[in-house]
Amino acid sequence: MNLDTLRAGLLGEAQGWVKRFVERRGGFTLFALAKHRDGKVNRLQPTDEFADQEFAIAEMCRLLTALAKDSEIVACVICTPIFAGTQNAVLYDLESKDSGRVLVLVPLRNDLLLGWSFGEPEYKSDGARVFMGL
């Protein structure tokens, strides 16, 4: 799938963050990147009060939607770890105001000898969530 420049750049930045977290810490927790109108990118992370990941994602979406409605941001990506035994992955929920939403699933493997590696991404278009109706 071909991504526009805005979403491709934000996805690349998110992948860089995930790679650094995984290599340094052996994993990562839910976070989001928000791209502002001036080009600045901020990282957002839920507090520890959200023990349930689904609730944390919902709250993250609520915050990003408020920023989008106020025209503060033009794009965002929510980075979610998926750890399910040997089938680990990273889900990037990537959305921009003008280009829509894409889910990108990237397999994540940890080999004792080779360390962490990322597989080929799978792309799927999806309906707007953060920028719905804007």
N, C-alpha and C positions, 0 to 999 in steps of 0.2 A: 504494500500500500504506500502510495506517495503522500507524504505529509507536507503541508505548506511550511514555509520558512519559520514562522512563529512557533508552531507546534513541534517541528523537528528540533529547533534550538532548545525549547523547554524540556523535551524528552531527553536530549543529550545531557543537559544539565542535571536532570533527575537521575539518570543512569550513572553519572559521575558521583553524585552523592551516595547512591546505594552502593556502588563499588567500593568507595572509601570506607563506608560503615562496615560492610561485610568483611573487607580485608583487615580492618583494624580491630573490629569487635566480634567477628564471627556471625553477624546478623544485624538486623536493624528493626526499628519499630515504625509504626505508621507515621508518615509525615506528608506534608504537601508543600509545593512551591507555587507561589502566586506571582504572576508577571504583571507589573503595574503599567499604566499608560506611559510613564516616563522611561520604561525599559528596565527599571530596577526589579530584581527578583528577591522575594522574601521567603524564608523557610518557616513553616508553621508546624507545630507539633502539639498534639493534645497533652494535657496534664495527666498525671497519674490517677486522677479521680475517675477516669474512664477505664475501668477494668475490662469491660466488654468491648471488643474491637468494632463490632457492628454499631454500637452506640457512639463510639469515638468517630467513626466514619460519618455517621449522620450529623454529628455536631460539627465536624470539619466542613461538610457540605453546607450546613446552615451558615457558618461563618463566611465561607467563600461566596455563597449566594448573596449575602448582605453586601460584601465588597463589590460584587458584580453589579448589583442593583444601584449602588452608589457611583458606578462608573469608575471605581478605583482600580479595578484589574481588567485586563483584556484576555487573559488565559490563565489556566491553572493545571496542575497535575497532582493527583493524590497517589502516593506510593504506598502500596500495601504488601506486607510480607505474607506469603502463603507457605506455611510449614505443615506438610502432611506426610510424615514419615520420609520416604525416599523421594517423594514427588514435591520438592520445594520449588517455589517460583516467586517472581515479583510481578505484581499487577500494577501497571501504570494506567490510571484513569485520567486521560488527557483531554482537555476541552478548551476551546477558544470561542470568543463571542461570534466571530465571523466564519469560522471553519467547522464548527461542530465538535462532536465528541468521538473519541476513539479509545478503545480498551486495548492495551498492549500487554500480553502475557509473555514473560521471559523465564524459561526454566533456569533454575539455579542449582548447581551441583558442587559438592565439596568432596574432592578426592584427597585422600591422605597424603599422597605424593605430590600431586600437582596443585593442590589448594583449590580455591574457589574458581568456578568458571560459569559463564552465562551462555545459555543456548540461543537458538534462533528465535527471534520474536514472532509471535502470532498476533495479527491485527484484526480487530473487529469493530466496525462502525456501530455506534449506539446513539440513542436519542439524547438530546440535551438534558442536563440535570442542573448544573450550576447556573448556566446562562439561559435556562428555559424561559421563553417569552420575552427575552430582552433584545 
